[in-house]
Amino acid sequence: RKEVEQDPGPFNVPEGATVAFNCTYSNSASQSFFWYRQDCRKEPKLLMSVYSSGNEDGRFTAQLNRASQYISLLIRDSKLSDSATYLCAVTFSGGYQKVTFGTGTKLQVIP
Amino acid sequence: SQTIHQWPATLVQPVGSPLSLECTVEGTSNPNLYWYRQAAGRGLQLLFYSVGIGQISSEVPQNLSASRPQDRQFILSSKKLLLSDSGFYLCAWADRRFYEQYFGPGTRLTVT
């Protein structure tokens, strides 16, 4: 089983729709969780950290479910500019802040 | 604020040629530094990380090497490139107190 798994998509959604992605992780000792956004041929950019209590940043909501070992990203009122690949990232216990990235879920918002 | 630079942005090199990619970070001290490779349509593969000057750890055996001659400088090298070395090379930094990593703009390497 992969350490971090994501549905590659693509998720094709109309503008204004709500879309959610999940990311599962295998190590129950995982400590920190993040969502990154990667535009085509660009570097990943940190979108948000995922806290145990869940967190929201505008149209974006991130949740953590430790019991089922997954994190989720919800995007409300999708914009064309949200089209990108969304990578989840998970840290495991270790001395050097190792982060394992998922392979990403591609989102295409359609006019 | 912190910024991270990588160069060159794109590179086309023949098989067997040497490689040197450079990454520098500004606006922070004692960062953890990382080199990743992203092959076309693939995930991020951690190649090397460094917690300090001269301290390099390798994640994947290969014909690449890394060095950290200064606190905020990280270099990825190869003596002889292989076709399989083609990919998008990303440098990242992290404040050693936290886990968030921040990426540079990357170098797109094509080995021909």
Interface residues (C-beta under 8 A of the other chain):
Chain A: Q31 S32 F34 R41 K42 E43 P44 K45 L46 S49 L87 A89 T91 Y96 Q97 K98 V99 T100 F101 G102 T103 G104
Chain B: N32 R42 G43 L44 L46 Y49 V51 S57 F88 L90 A94 R96 F98 Y99 E100 Q101 Y102 F103 G104 P105 G106 R108
